[in-house]
Amino acid sequence: MSKSLSGASSAARTTQVRGVPLGEALIRLGFVKPEDVEAALARQATDRRKLGEILMAAGKVSRDQIDRAMALQMGMGVFNAKDGVDPSVASLIDEKTARRYQAIPVRFDADGMLVVAMVDPTNLQGIDDLQIVSGHTIRPARATKEEVQQLLASTNRVDDIIGIVDDEDISAGSVDDLRNETDNAPVVKLVNWIISQAVDHGTSDIHIEPQANSMLIRFRVDGVLKEITQVPRQMAGGVASRIKIMADLDIAERRTPQDGRVGINVGGKALDLRIATLPTVFGEKIVIRILDKSNVMLELGQVGFEPDVLAVYEKAYKRPYGAVVITGPTGSGKSTSLYGTLNQLNEPGKNIITVEDPVEYRLQGINQVQVNTKAGLTFAAGLRSILRCDPDIVMIGEVRDRETAQIAVEAALTGHLVLCTLHTNDAAGAIPRLTEMGVEPFLSASAIIGILAQRLARKLCPECRVKTTVSHKQLMEIGETKTLPRGLPDPAPIYEAGPGCSKCSNGYKGRVGLYEFLTMSEETRHLALQEASGAQIAAQARKEGMRTLREDGLIKVLSGRTTLEELARTVA
């Protein structure tokens, strides 16, 4: 080991690493310790892999950190949001070109060169094109794809899109003309911008809300609504009409709610947009649910199931008959769990039929039925017809009434596997809820295999989370538990949300599931037959080893995946 390598200190951690070996570059950047590099170099004597590959295999560095170090070795800059971002320079490169090259201007440097954050700073042809478009000499700075997407999403181009809007309402006499407008029309460009920004933000729902003097655009990201921008009130009618045209809705009807859907492709992603309109005193509020088809292909183990809970859940849904019920409030991820389960069960030898309202994702090899109440195709009517079509597995989007519940339970008792959702606060509450709906307790007790309750909590960003501690007493109070993992120090180390970085939104990125699974044992069936309360059933299930939502959430807190604040917010 060279003297310069072993003697690297925190003071020497600088971005001036051009021409130095990769190991020393990683040390100077603070990505690894000198002893980690020494061990990797020693291993190279018997391992022919590159130094970076050995360090990554050992979990010492990430691919992004290796790429950053190599970029600096070659004399290229590395984007760092802390160095400052000047939003005013973003307009020097149009959005289409920025997305094409995954590059966005961030500031001018001391030499007057335009610093451009790029995913691929070695793309010389791209740099030449960007210099022509911007009219400035460019100094590329390597950035991750996530960082560039975040910059594109945070760059407010609304003023560029709408220009100067006249006092007259641009939608007043020209709604029909929107059908023939080109992509350059202000309203069309604004709608496209809203949707593309929503995708970049990882948005689940877009809220377009006309107010007295403006139109408010809000995105629901990781379950929390946040305001993105406001645009002139004059554009509200045109925006509503444009979105209706996309979804093939009646643009002349503004007094009654409408809903529809449209498939689009954004950034190579195939998306389904589910659109709902609602008349308000200031105009039509529009909510667009963004359904990313790739999300439904997630493995159940990737969404937050602890191994022991997933094992008992898999045992339940792999039974040949019976009912598996998934409970939770709206937005708790029930549909994602259902679709993930169907993916596991989907095979040529099984006839799977679903009845849904609406059909959120379209799955290959599965027969999906859309509820149409106007035509008389309700959940109950659809379910009756499904049972005449020789199904092996039936999925019911939501059990809303007595008739649907009755048919579902009877189907589970007659040799079918039934997957369904129900709105209750916890797993144990599903049994009394079915009784309230008119299902005889002896039927539900015999039909149900297990009940899964769930919530979604925001996941901590691993890049900027902040380490802290909490006492055992506080943990047990918040988790409503009397036991904690053995060997856990007091106070216990946990994490809080950080200030936010280029890879996250206010310290959070994505969501993680919290789960409790109630297995129907002989004891719980006996309580169900006696019409016991949900609290009594839950107490018995806990004696048998069921982990509650709060206890499962506490595991996620202790493992650094979420925070105590999120646990308190998502679990009542």
Phi and psi in degrees as a GROMACS rama.xvg file:
@    title "Ramachandran Plot"
@    xaxis  label "Phi"
@    yaxis  label "Psi"
@TYPE xy
-73.9552  158.623  SER-2
-62.067  -40.8599  LYS-3
-66.1091  -30.9688  SER-4
-74.0401  -49.6624  LEU-5
-73.01  -23.4127  SER-6
-95.644  12.9711  GLY-7
-65.5879  136.771  ALA-8
-126.066  174.635  SER-9
-61.1711  -30.3455  SER-10
-68.4388  -25.3118  ALA-11
-88.8689  -0.50759  ALA-12
-76.7951  90.0524  ARG-13
-130.425  161.142  THR-14
-80.5896  2.43237  THR-15
-83.8321  78.3895  GLN-16
-124.101  18.3592  VAL-17
-63.4454  128.197  ARG-18
82.6572  -6.18152  GLY-19
-85.5244  159.862  VAL-20
-60.1403  156.339  PRO-21
-59.8749  -42.2713  LEU-22
-59.2719  -44.5381  GLY-23
-67.9185  -36.1204  GLU-24
-61.6819  -42.6526  ALA-25
-63.9975  -37.8332  LEU-26
-67.754  -46.8276  ILE-27
-62.7291  -30.4647  ARG-28
-80.9335  -6.45274  LEU-29
80.0528  16.8413  GLY-30
-81.8712  -31.6  PHE-31
-137.807  167.204  VAL-32
-94.9057  154.229  LYS-33
-54.8244  -38.6931  PRO-34
-66.3674  -28.3842  GLU-35
-66.578  -42.2224  ASP-36
-68.2439  -40.2435  VAL-37
-59.663  -43.5719  GLU-38
-65.0691  -39.4832  ALA-39
-67.8272  -40.0211  ALA-40
-65.5225  -37.6601  LEU-41
-65.2229  -36.0478  ALA-42
-70.8952  -26.1166  ARG-43
-62.0575  -18.4784  GLN-44
-63.5496  -30.4469  ALA-45
-116.702  -8.76087  THR-46
-117.734  121.027  ASP-47
-81.7599  -1.1764  ARG-48
-69.5727  160.842  ARG-49
-69.9726  158.115  LYS-50
-57.0759  -44.3951  LEU-51
-61.6169  -38.9689  GLY-52
-66.2213  -39.079  GLU-53
-65.2739  -43.501  ILE-54
-65.171  -38.9387  LEU-55
-67.323  -41.9565  MET-56
-61.8909  -31.9788  ALA-57
-82.9444  -2.84868  ALA-58
76.772  17.6348  GLY-59
-83.8658  -30.0248  LYS-60
-140.274  163.376  VAL-61
-101.997  166.271  SER-62
-59.9726  -37.9536  ARG-63
-62.2979  -41.5043  ASP-64
-66.5257  -38.6995  GLN-65
-62.1873  -45.5775  ILE-66
-62.4733  -39.7219  ASP-67
-64.0066  -44.4965  ARG-68
-63.6533  -40.9137  ALA-69
-67.4506  -36.1527  MET-70
-62.9204  -42.1972  ALA-71
-68.2344  -33.9351  LEU-72
-58.3579  -37.8332  GLN-73
-85.3734  6.75691  MET-74
84.2577  11.8791  GLY-75
-91.6047  150.355  MET-76
-77.5138  163.929  GLY-77
-123.354  128.345  VAL-78
-65.9524  134.397  PHE-79
-140.554  116.736  ASN-80
-59.1596  -26.4862  ALA-81
-67.1035  -20.5713  LYS-82
-75.0279  -8.5535  ASP-83
104.932  137.926  GLY-84
-126.982  125.757  VAL-85
-102.281  103.869  ASP-86
-59.9141  -23.9159  PRO-87
-69.3769  -20.4778  SER-88
-85.7205  -9.50605  VAL-89
-59.822  -32.832  ALA-90
-72.4108  -7.97767  SER-91
-68.5965  -21.1753  LEU-92
-127.365  122.451  ILE-93
-65.4482  157.505  ASP-94
-62.684  -37.9491  GLU-95
-60.9671  -45.4442  LYS-96
-67.308  -40.2159  THR-97
-60.5418  -42.2057  ALA-98
-71.138  -35.1424  ARG-99
-61.7476  -44.859  ARG-100
-97.9034  3.05121  TYR-101
49.3929  54.2738  GLN-102
-145.158  140.1  ALA-103
-145.183  134.382  ILE-104
-64.5035  141.92  PRO-105
-120.976  -28.6969  VAL-106
-179.408  172.197  ARG-107
-97.9078  139.68  PHE-108
-87.9879  -177.175  ASP-109
-64.4192  -22.7762  ALA-110
-91.8224  5.04526  ASP-111
81.355  9.96451  GLY-112
-86.2032  147.024  MET-113
-83.9488  114.341  LEU-114
-80.5337  124.008  VAL-115
-121.439  121.154  VAL-116
-76.4761  123.883  ALA-117
-132.352  141.719  MET-118
-69.8988  -37.305  VAL-119
-124.961  86.7077  ASP-120
-72.8764  -4.20589  PRO-121
-89.2386  -1.04151  THR-122
-78.1655  87.9849  ASN-123
-65.6389  -37.7522  LEU-124
-62.6409  -41.2276  GLN-125
-64.1194  -40.2958  GLY-126
-63.869  -40.9309  ILE-127
-60.526  -44.6299  ASP-128
-63.1212  -41.1884  ASP-129
-66.175  -34.8346  LEU-130
-67.1555  -37.8117  GLN-131
-67.1777  -44.0315  ILE-132
-66.217  -43.665  VAL-133
-83.4976  -26.5368  SER-134
77.7346  18.092  GLY-135
-133.057  154.526  HIS-136
-72.6192  133.021  THR-137
-107.104  137.992  ILE-138
-113.421  107.413  ARG-139
-72.554  145.721  PRO-140
-130.27  123.751  ALA-141
-66.4258  135.996  ARG-142
-139.867  156.06  ALA-143
-75.4605  162.526  THR-144
-60.2737  -39.247  LYS-145
-63.8648  -39.7159  GLU-146
-65.369  -42.2818  GLU-147
-66.2063  -41.7866  VAL-148
-62.1033  -38.7365  GLN-149
-64.9568  -40.2362  GLN-150
-65.7908  -41.9871  LEU-151
-62.9967  -39.0882  LEU-152
-71.0139  -34.1023  ALA-153
-84.6396  -11.7497  SER-154
-78.6584  116.459  THR-155
-83.8542  108.07  ASN-156
-108.767  15.1336  ARG-157
-59.7752  -46.0534  VAL-158
-60.1845  -37.416  ASP-159
-66.501  -32.2941  ASP-160
-75.7285  -49.0649  ILE-161
-86.2243  -18.9227  ILE-162
60.7333  -146.107  GLY-163
-96.6689  115.957  ILE-164
-92.7718  129.481  VAL-165
-69.3851  165.942  ASP-166
-64.9985  -28.1676  ASP-167
-70.6298  152.527  GLU-168
-75.7857  115.791  ASP-169
-68.6458  -14.5841  ILE-170
-98.5572  -3.08033  SER-171
-60.4179  -51.6056  ALA-172
-115.536  11.7819  GLY-173
-130.522  24.8125  SER-174
-61.1696  -44.0285  VAL-175
-62.9259  -30.2156  ASP-176
-67.9519  -19.3342  ASP-177
-62.7543  -25.2057  LEU-178
-62.33  -29.972  ARG-179
-104.093  4.42106  ASN-180
-69.2181  148.38  GLU-181
-84.9566  174.747  THR-182
-66.7059  -10.3084  ASP-183
-87.8072  -8.97016  ASN-184
-63.1989  138.353  ALA-185
-54.0881  -43.4398  PRO-186
-65.8603  -44.233  VAL-187
-62.5796  -44.7308  VAL-188
-62.9239  -37.9028  LYS-189
-65.5863  -44.9204  LEU-190
-63.2791  -43.7308  VAL-191
-61.7526  -39.5659  ASN-192
-64.3552  -44.359  TRP-193
-58.8765  -46.2255  ILE-194
-67.3536  -43.1722  ILE-195
-65.7194  -38.7697  SER-196
-64.4885  -39.0296  GLN-197
-62.5414  -42.2795  ALA-198
-64.5101  -42.9695  VAL-199
-63.5503  -32.3421  ASP-200
-79.7658  -9.25565  HIS-201
72.2287  39.2341  GLY-202
-80.2503  141.457  THR-203
-95.0202  -31.8898  SER-204
-141.336  137.092  ASP-205
-104.05  129.259  ILE-206
-111.716  117.985  HIS-207
-111.953  111.126  ILE-208
-126.915  109.629  GLU-209
-70.0288  132.376  PRO-210
-113.955  -173.398  GLN-211
-63.1739  -40.671  ALA-212
-123.494  1.91062  ASN-213
-158.594  177.652  SER-214
-119.384  121.781  MET-215
-92.4414  132.81  LEU-216
-111.714  120.101  ILE-217
-127.815  144.367  ARG-218
-115.14  139.604  PHE-219
-96.8386  110.458  ARG-220
-116.446  122.994  VAL-221
54.0715  37.9892  ASP-222
85.1161  -1.35563  GLY-223
-120.89  130.564  VAL-224
-78.8835  138.813  LEU-225
-142.341  143.152  LYS-226
-75.1625  133.542  GLU-227
-100.978  -49.5126  ILE-228
-166.589  173.317  THR-229
-128.472  143.375  GLN-230
-125.624  163.417  VAL-231
-55.9523  140.954  PRO-232
-58.0691  -28.3027  ARG-233
-63.7379  -20.0783  GLN-234
-90.3363  -5.81152  MET-235
-59.7374  -46.7146  ALA-236
-63.9557  -41.8412  GLY-237
-65.683  -40.196  GLY-238
-63.8298  -44.6038  VAL-239
-60.3666  -43.2754  ALA-240
-66.4212  -41.7471  SER-241
-60.5571  -44.0082  ARG-242
-67.4307  -37.8084  ILE-243
-62.7267  -40.6336  LYS-244
-61.7568  -41.9473  ILE-245
-58.9742  -39.3231  MET-246
-93.9335  7.42103  ALA-247
58.5791  43.8147  ASP-248
-99.795  171.035  LEU-249
-80.8318  108.94  ASP-250
-75.4017  -16.5733  ILE-251
-83.6607  -19.3682  ALA-252
-91.6431  112.243  GLU-253
-120.468  2.00137  ARG-254
-99.7221  -16.9932  ARG-255
-124.402  152.196  THR-256
-65.5733  149.082  PRO-257
-137.208  158.146  GLN-258
-145.904  149.487  ASP-259
-163.036  -170.83  GLY-260
-151.041  158.822  ARG-261
-150.441  143.37  VAL-262
-99.612  133.267  GLY-263
-136.366  169.74  ILE-264
-125.988  119.297  ASN-265
-125.694  119.361  VAL-266
57.7461  35.2339  GLY-267
83.1862  -1.42678  GLY-268
-98.0995  132.3  LYS-269
-86.1822  116.91  ALA-270
-121.6  147.369  LEU-271
-107.844  129.761  ASP-272
-105.787  122.986  LEU-273
-102.206  118.224  ARG-274
-113.136  131.914  ILE-275
-130.428  133.42  ALA-276
-111.613  148.591  THR-277
-142.617  117.595  LEU-278
-65.1478  131.318  PRO-279
-127.05  176.71  THR-280
-66.9653  -23.19  VAL-281
-103.65  3.89521  PHE-282
132.987  -166.645  GLY-283
-90.3764  120.776  GLU-284
-80.8758  137.07  LYS-285
-123.947  132.581  ILE-286
-118.901  126.326  VAL-287
-113.395  113.387  ILE-288
-87.2458  124.127  ARG-289
-96.7454  119.245  ILE-290
-111.894  109.107  LEU-291
-87.4939  114.678  ASP-292
-62.5375  -25.3422  LYS-293
-70.6012  -25.4958  SER-294
-66.118  -32.9795  ASN-295
-71.1312  -15.3252  VAL-296
-87.6021  3.94943  MET-297
-63.055  142.398  LEU-298
-73.0491  146.898  GLU-299
-59.9995  -31.3467  LEU-300
-69.4417  -12.1926  GLY-301
-91.8093  -9.12197  GLN-302
-100.883  3.04229  VAL-303
122.646  -1.86302  GLY-304
-63.9239  129.249  PHE-305
-72.9731  147.349  GLU-306
-52.8416  -40.1484  PRO-307
-70.4811  -37.8532  ASP-308
-68.6337  -41.8338  VAL-309
-62.8042  -36.5023  LEU-310
-63.3768  -45.2506  ALA-311
-73.0155  -31.5891  VAL-312
-66.9645  -43.3156  TYR-313
-61.6047  -39.824  GLU-314
-61.0455  -35.0995  LYS-315
-73.0216  -50.152  ALA-316
-76.5196  -8.83379  TYR-317
-92.9306  2.98897  LYS-318
-69.0128  150.391  ARG-319
-72.1501  -23.4398  PRO-320
-153.224  166.015  TYR-321
117.678  174.88  GLY-322
-114.78  131.902  ALA-323
-112.791  120.29  VAL-324
-107.606  134.165  VAL-325
-113.833  125.485  ILE-326
-120.565  162.507  THR-327
147.82  163.858  GLY-328
-73.6875  173.561  PRO-329
-60.0146  134.477  THR-330
84.2994  13.8619  GLY-331
-94.4431  4.24207  SER-332
90.4758  17.551  GLY-333
-61.4286  -44.2677  LYS-334
-63.2536  -39.5781  SER-335
-61.816  -41.8538  THR-336
-64.779  -40.6239  SER-337
-62.8275  -47.7951  LEU-338
-66.0362  -38.3978  TYR-339
-62.4277  -38.2756  GLY-340
-67.1515  -43.1111  THR-341
-61.9867  -36.7114  LEU-342
-60.1182  -37.5227  ASN-343
-71.2176  -30.7245  GLN-344
-90.5953  -16.4173  LEU-345
-70.8151  115.13  ASN-346
-153.182  156.159  GLU-347
-56.8082  -27.4003  PRO-348
-80.9857  1.99929  GLY-349
-123.483  138.863  LYS-350
-96.9348  106.449  ASN-351
-108.537  126.311  ILE-352
-128.795  136.891  ILE-353
-121.018  153.73  THR-354
-127.965  119.926  VAL-355
-137.338  157.18  GLU-356
-148.113  96.2999  ASP-357
-92.0371  175.366  PRO-358
-77.6545  104.022  VAL-359
-76.8109  -44.4827  GLU-360
-126.884  141.878  TYR-361
-102.205  120.384  ARG-362
-108.482  133.761  LEU-363
-66.548  131.707  GLN-364
85.5477  0.882367  GLY-365
-118.717  135.129  ILE-366
-86.7964  112.433  ASN-367
-112.387  129.976  GLN-368
-110.624  128.261  VAL-369
-93.0158  125.591  GLN-370
-63.6827  137.358  VAL-371
-139.456  89.4131  ASN-372
-64.5288  -31.8371  THR-373
-64.0973  -32.3449  LYS-374
-92.0921  3.03091  ALA-375
87.038  5.84979  GLY-376
-91.9182  83.7541  LEU-377
-88.8772  176.464  THR-378
-57.4067  -45.2527  PHE-379
-65.7266  -45.5826  ALA-380
-63.7296  -43.3891  ALA-381
-63.5925  -40.0008  GLY-382
-65.4095  -39.8815  LEU-383
-61.5867  -42.0389  ARG-384
-68.3572  -38.5489  SER-385
-59.3877  -41.2144  ILE-386
-67.983  -14.2092  LEU-387
-91.4483  0.666589  ARG-388
-108.141  25.7845  CYS-389
54.4055  54.186  ASP-390
-82.75  151.711  PRO-391
-95.2288  -39.6959  ASP-392
-130.098  134.458  ILE-393
-121.943  131.447  VAL-394
-116.209  126.86  MET-395
-111.424  117.733  ILE-396
-54.3961  -41.7467  GLY-397
-159.988  131.31  GLU-398
-88.4786  108.503  VAL-399
-108.61  -23.0532  ARG-400
-141.689  172.379  ASP-401
-61.9144  -43.4789  ARG-402
-62.9537  -44.8683  GLU-403
-63.2  -43.8677  THR-404
-61.5918  -42.1399  ALA-405
-63.6276  -46.88  GLN-406
-65.4853  -40.0425  ILE-407
-61.5677  -45.2046  ALA-408
-65.2395  -42.6718  VAL-409
-65.3346  -36.7347  GLU-410
-64.0964  -39.5163  ALA-411
-65.587  -28.0618  ALA-412
-84.9898  -11.4322  LEU-413
-112.28  28.8463  THR-414
97.7619  14.262  GLY-415
-113.192  147.652  HIS-416
-89.6875  121.723  LEU-417
-114.069  125.194  VAL-418
-111.602  129.718  LEU-419
-151.472  164.984  CYS-420
-116.397  155.54  THR-421
-148.046  143.949  LEU-422
-91.6113  98.9748  HIS-423
-141.072  164.414  THR-424
-80.1727  -27.2118  ASN-425
-145.84  175.894  ASP-426
-66.5269  -44.8127  ALA-427
-64.2552  -27.0665  ALA-428
-71.0411  -11.4881  GLY-429
-68.2188  -34.4292  ALA-430
-70.1337  -50.9039  ILE-431
-60.5702  -32.1696  PRO-432
-63.4729  -42.8852  ARG-433
-64.1295  -36.551  LEU-434
-64.414  -42.4158  THR-435
-61.9181  -31.2392  GLU-436
-77.9132  -7.08195  MET-437
106.786  5.92124  GLY-438
-84.0159  130.308  VAL-439
-62.3928  135.229  GLU-440
-55.7665  -35.5565  PRO-441
-68.8145  -26.3777  PHE-442
-75.3297  -49.3627  LEU-443
-66.076  -37.4145  SER-444
-63.7023  -34.811  ALA-445
-81.0976  -31.8914  SER-446
-83.485  -36.2034  ALA-447
-77.7791  130.594  ILE-448
-89.8896  -46.284  ILE-449
-163.866  161.867  GLY-450
-130.513  126.985  ILE-451
-109.257  120.907  LEU-452
-105.37  145.232  ALA-453
-151.121  160.613  GLN-454
-141.275  167.79  ARG-455
-122.278  125.047  LEU-456
-113.189  147.188  ALA-457
-66.1064  140.044  ARG-458
-93.8047  136.435  LYS-459
-65.4561  142.398  LEU-460
-74.2985  120.718  CYS-461
-68.6905  -15.9215  PRO-462
-80.2721  -34.2589  GLU-463
-125.505  9.72157  CYS-464
-62.6127  153.659  ARG-465
-116.855  128.906  VAL-466
-79.8838  138.893  LYS-467
-149.576  -172.576  THR-468
-134.384  160.535  THR-469
-147.684  146.615  VAL-470
-74.9012  157.015  SER-471
-59.5886  -38.2774  HIS-472
-60.4834  -45.0744  LYS-473
-64.7627  -41.3525  GLN-474
-61.0628  -43.8225  LEU-475
-68.9159  -33.3772  MET-476
-68.9191  -46.5098  GLU-477
-69.5552  -40.5817  ILE-478
-81.2464  -5.71089  GLY-479
50.8346  49.6879  GLU-480
-135.657  157.122  THR-481
-104.713  -4.33354  LYS-482
-128.226  147.68  THR-483
-129.704  161.202  LEU-484
-55.944  140.525  PRO-485
-63.6786  141.384  ARG-486
80.8025  3.59789  GLY-487
-73.7578  122.043  LEU-488
-66.2596  154.976  PRO-489
-121.726  114.03  ASP-490
-73.7935  153.629  PRO-491
-88.6925  141.852  ALA-492
-77.1488  129.722  PRO-493
-138.663  -177.42  ILE-494
-125.236  150.265  TYR-495
-114.64  164.34  GLU-496
-67.4073  136.112  ALA-497
-82.1618  -173.943  GLY-498
-74.0023  -9.00708  PRO-499
101.033  148.137  GLY-500
-146.052  -172.785  CYS-501
-68.6738  -12.3801  SER-502
-104.01  1.71044  LYS-503
-145  179.685  CYS-504
-120.806  103.491  SER-505
57.6066  37.498  ASN-506
90.5866  -2.38183  GLY-507
-124.366  147.929  TYR-508
-149.226  112.094  LYS-509
82.6926  -178.26  GLY-510
-135.42  155.638  ARG-511
-127.053  142.819  VAL-512
-83.2278  143.648  GLY-513
-112.7  131.625  LEU-514
-134.507  147.916  TYR-515
-136.393  136.041  GLU-516
-123.38  122.425  PHE-517
-102.074  116.159  LEU-518
-90.3802  131.304  THR-519
-76.665  100.403  MET-520
-92.3026  176.788  SER-521
-61.6259  -37.1569  GLU-522
-68.2403  -44.1496  GLU-523
-68.9706  -34.5351  THR-524
-62.7114  -40.4699  ARG-525
-63.1096  -41.1156  HIS-526
-65.3338  -38.2084  LEU-527
-63.66  -40.3321  ALA-528
-64.2086  -30.2149  LEU-529
-85.6368  4.68391  GLN-530
56.0259  44.8794  GLU-531
-68.5748  160.068  ALA-532
-74.4429  165.264  SER-533
-61.0417  -35.4456  GLY-534
-64.8326  -39.3691  ALA-535
-67.6691  -41.9271  GLN-536
-64.9944  -41.8463  ILE-537
-62.8598  -40.5271  ALA-538
-62.1364  -41.0692  ALA-539
-67.3573  -41.5898  GLN-540
-63.098  -36.8354  ALA-541
-68.1451  -35.1588  ARG-542
-61.6898  -31.6032  LYS-543
-88.2127  2.87604  GLU-544
109.079  4.51138  GLY-545
-68.2868  133.325  MET-546
-96.2333  128.83  ARG-547
-75.6254  170.235  THR-548
-57.6771  -42.9788  LEU-549
-65.7674  -40.9424  ARG-550
-66.5735  -38.6278  GLU-551
-66.7786  -38.6544  ASP-552
-63.8426  -35.4772  GLY-553
-64.1454  -35.0316  LEU-554
-62.8463  -41.1348  ILE-555
-66.9122  -34.9575  LYS-556
-66.704  -46.464  VAL-557
-68.7626  -24.3831  LEU-558
-90.9356  3.03505  SER-559
80.8726  15.747  GLY-560
-88.8894  -25.856  ARG-561
-149.702  -174.601  THR-562
-118.039  164.391  THR-563
-63.6011  -33.9239  LEU-564
-63.5872  -41.2869  GLU-565
-66.7932  -38.8585  GLU-566
-61.5913  -43.9124  LEU-567
-67.2772  -33.5154  ALA-568
-72.2356  -37.7341  ARG-569
-92.9555  -25.3481  THR-570
-115.456  116.436  VAL-571
